[in-house]
């Protein structure tokens, strides 16, 4: 019988993860299935337990359950512990192993797919919520010249930066006039259709503006493009975090380039 995997969230019908993992499995010859599971907002734990009972091997976790998955896991990887959230669960006997592959996916998309250096660059991370927290440790591991976390609520940015030595937290207005080589939007504005404050910082020549949201031209990307920055959405991050989860589960890393190209065409 094929090994069973799934992605769980609410909503979940839009998820591209089943297609991504089907392509990975076909490419690597792995005997596995991967489905999308809709969990009730108050029924995440029960959904996971039912999946384990049905022989499930592992799950990806998406909105709004990543923090609940963190609490459900009996063991946590260092990067999950730093992120305070889990997007990858592995079931081993009675243990539930929690990992977070989001940051690794972002860094790999930037450094491998987009061939951009993070080391020695001035990096600005917009937002101080869960999406931002999940990528700070992998970004710092690349040894940027600086990593500034800017948020509408200054206190949240300062508190978050305090948990990650080497980063600095401030308000959006505090980066006015400063220049950055890499700007990453981790706010929810792109998903919700909300409006970011007018971007008052400087996109340095050759700057990459990266929005974690994929599949839409966000206000952040429009402003960045108008300012002369190279812009990209988060589809590559989606594929790369999935590949990292596949590596955790199956012990091999699939070739993401053809998968990303197919999703871009679609």
SULWOWO-V154751 format. One record per helix or strand of 2 or more residues. SS is the DSSP state (hx for helix, st for strand). FROM is the first residue (numbers start at 1). TO is the last residue. Records with the same first field share a line. If there is no record, write none. Layout:
SS->FROM-TO ; FROM-TO
This chain:
st->3-9 ; 32-38 ; 56-61 ; 75-76 ; 88-92 ; 95-99 ; 122-126 ; 146-151 ; 167-171 ; 179-185 ; 202-211 ; 230-232
hx->17-28 ; 44-53 ; 66-72 ; 78-83 ; 102-113 ; 130-141 ; 154-162 ; 172-175 ; 189-192 ; 219-226 ; 235-250 ; 256-265
